[in-house]
Amino acid sequence: MSATGPAGTGPDSLPPSVPSQAALAPALAATAELPLGTGRAAIAGALLAAWLPAANELSRKMSAIEHIALLPATVFTHAAPDIEG
């Protein structure tokens, strides 16, 4: 057991099908066919490592039965594109 809890439950844990957080930024960039240099990959990986655990915790909280009826407070709408220019 680590300081963050049982194995596989800490802030650095991801499902087995997801690359480690250090490899996540380059994997996402490759999937999107975006060039990402080593230095930028390290920075993006650090940001993802800090952001993902909190985002996953929020997702778990909002998926709880007591929040099932909540809707987004902000709705984004887009006007139809002007095809004729």
Distance bins in CASP14 RR format, pairs under 12 A and 6 or more apart:
PFRMAT RR
TARGET T0000
AUTHOR 0000-0000-0000
RMODE 2
METHOD distances of the structure
MODEL  1
1 7 1 0 0 1 0 0 0 0 0 0 0
1 8 0 0 0 0 0 1 0 0 0 0 0
1 9 0 0 0 0 1 0 0 0 0 0 0
1 10 0 0 0 0 0 1 0 0 0 0 0
2 8 0 0 0 0 1 0 0 0 0 0 0
2 9 0 0 0 0 1 0 0 0 0 0 0
2 10 1 0 0 1 0 0 0 0 0 0 0
2 11 0 0 0 0 0 1 0 0 0 0 0
2 12 0 0 0 0 1 0 0 0 0 0 0
2 13 0 0 0 0 1 0 0 0 0 0 0
3 9 0 0 0 0 0 1 0 0 0 0 0
3 10 0 0 0 0 1 0 0 0 0 0 0
3 11 0 0 0 0 0 1 0 0 0 0 0
3 12 0 0 0 0 0 1 0 0 0 0 0
4 10 1 1 0 0 0 0 0 0 0 0 0
4 11 1 0 1 0 0 0 0 0 0 0 0
4 12 1 0 0 1 0 0 0 0 0 0 0
4 13 0 0 0 0 1 0 0 0 0 0 0
4 53 0 0 0 0 1 0 0 0 0 0 0
5 11 0 0 0 0 1 0 0 0 0 0 0
5 12 0 0 0 0 0 1 0 0 0 0 0
5 13 0 0 0 0 1 0 0 0 0 0 0
6 13 0 0 0 0 1 0 0 0 0 0 0
7 13 1 0 0 1 0 0 0 0 0 0 0
8 14 0 0 0 0 1 0 0 0 0 0 0
8 15 0 0 0 0 1 0 0 0 0 0 0
8 16 0 0 0 0 1 0 0 0 0 0 0
8 53 0 0 0 0 0 1 0 0 0 0 0
9 15 0 0 0 0 0 1 0 0 0 0 0
9 53 0 0 0 0 0 1 0 0 0 0 0
9 56 0 0 0 0 0 1 0 0 0 0 0
9 57 0 0 0 0 0 1 0 0 0 0 0
9 60 0 0 0 0 0 1 0 0 0 0 0
10 21 0 0 0 0 0 1 0 0 0 0 0
10 49 0 0 0 0 0 1 0 0 0 0 0
10 52 0 0 0 0 0 1 0 0 0 0 0
10 53 1 0 0 1 0 0 0 0 0 0 0
10 56 0 0 0 0 0 1 0 0 0 0 0
10 57 0 0 0 0 0 1 0 0 0 0 0
11 21 0 0 0 0 1 0 0 0 0 0 0
11 48 0 0 0 0 0 1 0 0 0 0 0
11 49 1 0 0 1 0 0 0 0 0 0 0
11 50 0 0 0 0 1 0 0 0 0 0 0
11 51 0 0 0 0 0 1 0 0 0 0 0
11 52 0 0 0 0 1 0 0 0 0 0 0
11 53 1 1 0 0 0 0 0 0 0 0 0
11 54 0 0 0 0 1 0 0 0 0 0 0
11 55 0 0 0 0 0 1 0 0 0 0 0
11 56 0 0 0 0 1 0 0 0 0 0 0
11 57 0 0 0 0 1 0 0 0 0 0 0
12 18 0 0 0 0 0 1 0 0 0 0 0
12 20 1 0 0 1 0 0 0 0 0 0 0
12 21 1 0 0 1 0 0 0 0 0 0 0
12 22 0 0 0 0 1 0 0 0 0 0 0
12 24 0 0 0 0 0 1 0 0 0 0 0
12 45 0 0 0 0 0 1 0 0 0 0 0
12 46 0 0 0 0 0 1 0 0 0 0 0
12 48 0 0 0 0 0 1 0 0 0 0 0
12 49 1 0 0 1 0 0 0 0 0 0 0
12 50 0 0 0 0 0 1 0 0 0 0 0
12 52 0 0 0 0 1 0 0 0 0 0 0
12 53 1 0 0 1 0 0 0 0 0 0 0
12 56 0 0 0 0 0 1 0 0 0 0 0
13 20 0 0 0 0 1 0 0 0 0 0 0
13 21 0 0 0 0 1 0 0 0 0 0 0
13 49 0 0 0 0 0 1 0 0 0 0 0
13 52 0 0 0 0 1 0 0 0 0 0 0
13 53 0 0 0 0 1 0 0 0 0 0 0
13 56 0 0 0 0 1 0 0 0 0 0 0
14 20 1 0 0 1 0 0 0 0 0 0 0
14 21 1 0 0 1 0 0 0 0 0 0 0
14 22 0 0 0 0 0 1 0 0 0 0 0
14 23 0 0 0 0 1 0 0 0 0 0 0
14 24 1 0 0 1 0 0 0 0 0 0 0
14 27 0 0 0 0 0 1 0 0 0 0 0
14 48 0 0 0 0 0 1 0 0 0 0 0
14 49 0 0 0 0 0 1 0 0 0 0 0
14 52 1 0 0 1 0 0 0 0 0 0 0
14 53 0 0 0 0 1 0 0 0 0 0 0
14 55 0 0 0 0 0 1 0 0 0 0 0
14 56 0 0 0 0 1 0 0 0 0 0 0
15 21 0 0 0 0 0 1 0 0 0 0 0
15 24 0 0 0 0 0 1 0 0 0 0 0
15 52 0 0 0 0 0 1 0 0 0 0 0
15 56 0 0 0 0 1 0 0 0 0 0 0
17 27 0 0 0 0 0 1 0 0 0 0 0
18 24 1 0 0 1 0 0 0 0 0 0 0
18 27 0 0 0 0 1 0 0 0 0 0 0
18 28 0 0 0 0 0 1 0 0 0 0 0
18 48 0 0 0 0 0 1 0 0 0 0 0
18 52 0 0 0 0 1 0 0 0 0 0 0
18 56 0 0 0 0 0 1 0 0 0 0 0
19 25 0 0 0 0 1 0 0 0 0 0 0
19 26 0 0 0 0 1 0 0 0 0 0 0
19 27 1 0 1 0 0 0 0 0 0 0 0
19 28 0 0 0 0 1 0 0 0 0 0 0
19 29 0 0 0 0 0 1 0 0 0 0 0
19 30 0 0 0 0 0 1 0 0 0 0 0
19 31 0 0 0 0 0 1 0 0 0 0 0
19 41 0 0 0 0 0 1 0 0 0 0 0
19 45 0 0 0 0 0 1 0 0 0 0 0
19 48 0 0 0 0 0 1 0 0 0 0 0
19 49 0 0 0 0 0 1 0 0 0 0 0
19 52 0 0 0 0 0 1 0 0 0 0 0
20 26 0 0 0 0 0 1 0 0 0 0 0
20 27 0 0 0 0 1 0 0 0 0 0 0
20 45 0 0 0 0 1 0 0 0 0 0 0
20 48 0 0 0 0 0 1 0 0 0 0 0
20 49 0 0 0 0 1 0 0 0 0 0 0
20 52 0 0 0 0 0 1 0 0 0 0 0
21 27 0 0 0 0 0 1 0 0 0 0 0
21 28 0 0 0 0 0 1 0 0 0 0 0
21 41 0 0 0 0 0 1 0 0 0 0 0
21 42 0 0 0 0 0 1 0 0 0 0 0
21 44 0 0 0 0 0 1 0 0 0 0 0
21 45 1 0 0 1 0 0 0 0 0 0 0
21 46 0 0 0 0 1 0 0 0 0 0 0
21 47 0 0 0 0 1 0 0 0 0 0 0
21 48 1 0 1 0 0 0 0 0 0 0 0
21 49 1 0 1 0 0 0 0 0 0 0 0
21 50 0 0 0 0 1 0 0 0 0 0 0
21 51 0 0 0 0 1 0 0 0 0 0 0
21 52 1 0 0 1 0 0 0 0 0 0 0
21 53 0 0 0 0 1 0 0 0 0 0 0
21 56 0 0 0 0 0 1 0 0 0 0 0
22 38 0 0 0 0 0 1 0 0 0 0 0
22 41 0 0 0 0 1 0 0 0 0 0 0
22 42 0 0 0 0 1 0 0 0 0 0 0
22 43 0 0 0 0 0 1 0 0 0 0 0
22 44 0 0 0 0 0 1 0 0 0 0 0
22 45 1 0 0 1 0 0 0 0 0 0 0
22 46 0 0 0 0 1 0 0 0 0 0 0
22 48 0 0 0 0 1 0 0 0 0 0 0
22 49 1 0 0 1 0 0 0 0 0 0 0
22 52 0 0 0 0 0 1 0 0 0 0 0
23 29 0 0 0 0 0 1 0 0 0 0 0
23 30 0 0 0 0 0 1 0 0 0 0 0
23 31 0 0 0 0 0 1 0 0 0 0 0
23 36 0 0 0 0 0 1 0 0 0 0 0
23 41 0 0 0 0 1 0 0 0 0 0 0
23 42 0 0 0 0 0 1 0 0 0 0 0
23 44 0 0 0 0 0 1 0 0 0 0 0
23 45 0 0 0 0 1 0 0 0 0 0 0
23 48 0 0 0 0 0 1 0 0 0 0 0
23 49 0 0 0 0 0 1 0 0 0 0 0
24 30 0 0 0 0 0 1 0 0 0 0 0
24 31 0 0 0 0 0 1 0 0 0 0 0
24 36 0 0 0 0 0 1 0 0 0 0 0
24 41 0 0 0 0 1 0 0 0 0 0 0
24 42 0 0 0 0 0 1 0 0 0 0 0
24 44 0 0 0 0 1 0 0 0 0 0 0
24 45 1 0 0 1 0 0 0 0 0 0 0
24 46 0 0 0 0 0 1 0 0 0 0 0
24 47 0 0 0 0 0 1 0 0 0 0 0
24 48 1 0 1 0 0 0 0 0 0 0 0
24 49 1 0 0 1 0 0 0 0 0 0 0
24 50 0 0 0 0 0 1 0 0 0 0 0
24 51 0 0 0 0 0 1 0 0 0 0 0
24 52 1 0 0 1 0 0 0 0 0 0 0
25 31 0 0 0 0 0 1 0 0 0 0 0
25 32 0 0 0 0 0 1 0 0 0 0 0
25 34 0 0 0 0 0 1 0 0 0 0 0
25 36 1 0 0 1 0 0 0 0 0 0 0
25 37 0 0 0 0 1 0 0 0 0 0 0
25 38 0 0 0 0 0 1 0 0 0 0 0
25 39 0 0 0 0 1 0 0 0 0 0 0
25 40 0 0 0 0 1 0 0 0 0 0 0
25 41 1 0 1 0 0 0 0 0 0 0 0
25 42 1 0 0 1 0 0 0 0 0 0 0
25 43 0 0 0 0 1 0 0 0 0 0 0
25 44 1 1 0 0 0 0 0 0 0 0 0
25 45 1 1 0 0 0 0 0 0 0 0 0
25 46 0 0 0 0 1 0 0 0 0 0 0
25 47 1 0 0 1 0 0 0 0 0 0 0
25 48 1 0 1 0 0 0 0 0 0 0 0
25 49 0 0 0 0 1 0 0 0 0 0 0
25 50 0 0 0 0 0 1 0 0 0 0 0
25 51 0 0 0 0 0 1 0 0 0 0 0
25 52 0 0 0 0 0 1 0 0 0 0 0
26 32 0 0 0 0 0 1 0 0 0 0 0
26 34 0 0 0 0 1 0 0 0 0 0 0
26 35 0 0 0 0 0 1 0 0 0 0 0
26 36 1 0 0 1 0 0 0 0 0 0 0
26 37 0 0 0 0 1 0 0 0 0 0 0
26 38 0 0 0 0 1 0 0 0 0 0 0
26 39 0 0 0 0 0 1 0 0 0 0 0
26 40 0 0 0 0 1 0 0 0 0 0 0
26 41 1 0 1 0 0 0 0 0 0 0 0
26 42 0 0 0 0 1 0 0 0 0 0 0
26 43 0 0 0 0 0 1 0 0 0 0 0
26 44 0 0 0 0 1 0 0 0 0 0 0
26 45 0 0 0 0 1 0 0 0 0 0 0
26 48 0 0 0 0 0 1 0 0 0 0 0
27 34 0 0 0 0 0 1 0 0 0 0 0
27 36 0 0 0 0 1 0 0 0 0 0 0
27 41 0 0 0 0 1 0 0 0 0 0 0
27 44 0 0 0 0 0 1 0 0 0 0 0
27 45 0 0 0 0 0 1 0 0 0 0 0
27 48 0 0 0 0 0 1 0 0 0 0 0
28 34 0 0 0 0 1 0 0 0 0 0 0
28 36 0 0 0 0 1 0 0 0 0 0 0
28 41 0 0 0 0 1 0 0 0 0 0 0
28 44 0 0 0 0 1 0 0 0 0 0 0
28 45 0 0 0 0 1 0 0 0 0 0 0
28 47 0 0 0 0 0 1 0 0 0 0 0
28 48 0 0 0 0 1 0 0 0 0 0 0
28 52 0 0 0 0 0 1 0 0 0 0 0
29 35 1 0 0 1 0 0 0 0 0 0 0
29 36 1 1 0 0 0 0 0 0 0 0 0
29 37 0 0 0 0 1 0 0 0 0 0 0
29 38 0 0 0 0 0 1 0 0 0 0 0
29 39 0 0 0 0 0 1 0 0 0 0 0
29 40 0 0 0 0 1 0 0 0 0 0 0
29 41 1 0 0 1 0 0 0 0 0 0 0
29 43 0 0 0 0 0 1 0 0 0 0 0
29 44 1 0 0 1 0 0 0 0 0 0 0
29 45 0 0 0 0 0 1 0 0 0 0 0
29 48 0 0 0 0 0 1 0 0 0 0 0
30 36 1 0 0 1 0 0 0 0 0 0 0
30 37 0 0 0 0 0 1 0 0 0 0 0
30 41 0 0 0 0 0 1 0 0 0 0 0
32 44 0 0 0 0 0 1 0 0 0 0 0
34 40 0 0 0 0 1 0 0 0 0 0 0
34 41 0 0 0 0 0 1 0 0 0 0 0
34 44 0 0 0 0 0 1 0 0 0 0 0
35 41 0 0 0 0 0 1 0 0 0 0 0
36 42 0 0 0 0 1 0 0 0 0 0 0
36 43 0 0 0 0 1 0 0 0 0 0 0
36 44 1 0 0 1 0 0 0 0 0 0 0
36 45 0 0 0 0 1 0 0 0 0 0 0
37 43 0 0 0 0 1 0 0 0 0 0 0
37 44 0 0 0 0 1 0 0 0 0 0 0
37 45 0 0 0 0 0 1 0 0 0 0 0
38 44 0 0 0 0 0 1 0 0 0 0 0
38 45 0 0 0 0 0 1 0 0 0 0 0
39 45 0 0 0 0 1 0 0 0 0 0 0
39 46 0 0 0 0 0 1 0 0 0 0 0
40 46 0 0 0 0 0 1 0 0 0 0 0
40 47 0 0 0 0 0 1 0 0 0 0 0
41 47 0 0 0 0 0 1 0 0 0 0 0
41 48 0 0 0 0 0 1 0 0 0 0 0
42 48 0 0 0 0 0 1 0 0 0 0 0
42 49 0 0 0 0 0 1 0 0 0 0 0
43 49 0 0 0 0 0 1 0 0 0 0 0
43 50 0 0 0 0 0 1 0 0 0 0 0
44 50 0 0 0 0 0 1 0 0 0 0 0
44 51 0 0 0 0 0 1 0 0 0 0 0
44 52 0 0 0 0 0 1 0 0 0 0 0
45 51 0 0 0 0 1 0 0 0 0 0 0
45 52 0 0 0 0 1 0 0 0 0 0 0
46 52 0 0 0 0 0 1 0 0 0 0 0
47 54 0 0 0 0 0 1 0 0 0 0 0
47 55 0 0 0 0 0 1 0 0 0 0 0
48 54 0 0 0 0 0 1 0 0 0 0 0
48 55 0 0 0 0 1 0 0 0 0 0 0
48 56 0 0 0 0 0 1 0 0 0 0 0
49 55 0 0 0 0 0 1 0 0 0 0 0
49 56 0 0 0 0 0 1 0 0 0 0 0
51 57 0 0 0 0 0 1 0 0 0 0 0
51 58 0 0 0 0 0 1 0 0 0 0 0
52 58 0 0 0 0 0 1 0 0 0 0 0
52 59 0 0 0 0 0 1 0 0 0 0 0
53 59 0 0 0 0 0 1 0 0 0 0 0
53 60 0 0 0 0 0 1 0 0 0 0 0
54 60 0 0 0 0 0 1 0 0 0 0 0
54 61 0 0 0 0 0 1 0 0 0 0 0
55 61 0 0 0 0 0 1 0 0 0 0 0
55 62 0 0 0 0 0 1 0 0 0 0 0
56 62 0 0 0 0 0 1 0 0 0 0 0
56 63 0 0 0 0 0 1 0 0 0 0 0
57 63 0 0 0 0 0 1 0 0 0 0 0
57 64 0 0 0 0 0 1 0 0 0 0 0
58 64 0 0 0 0 0 1 0 0 0 0 0
58 67 0 0 0 0 0 1 0 0 0 0 0
59 67 0 0 0 0 0 1 0 0 0 0 0
60 67 0 0 0 0 0 1 0 0 0 0 0
61 67 1 0 0 1 0 0 0 0 0 0 0
61 68 0 0 0 0 0 1 0 0 0 0 0
61 70 0 0 0 0 0 1 0 0 0 0 0
62 68 0 0 0 0 1 0 0 0 0 0 0
62 69 0 0 0 0 0 1 0 0 0 0 0
62 70 1 0 0 1 0 0 0 0 0 0 0
62 71 0 0 0 0 0 1 0 0 0 0 0
62 72 0 0 0 0 0 1 0 0 0 0 0
63 70 0 0 0 0 0 1 0 0 0 0 0
64 70 0 0 0 0 0 1 0 0 0 0 0
END
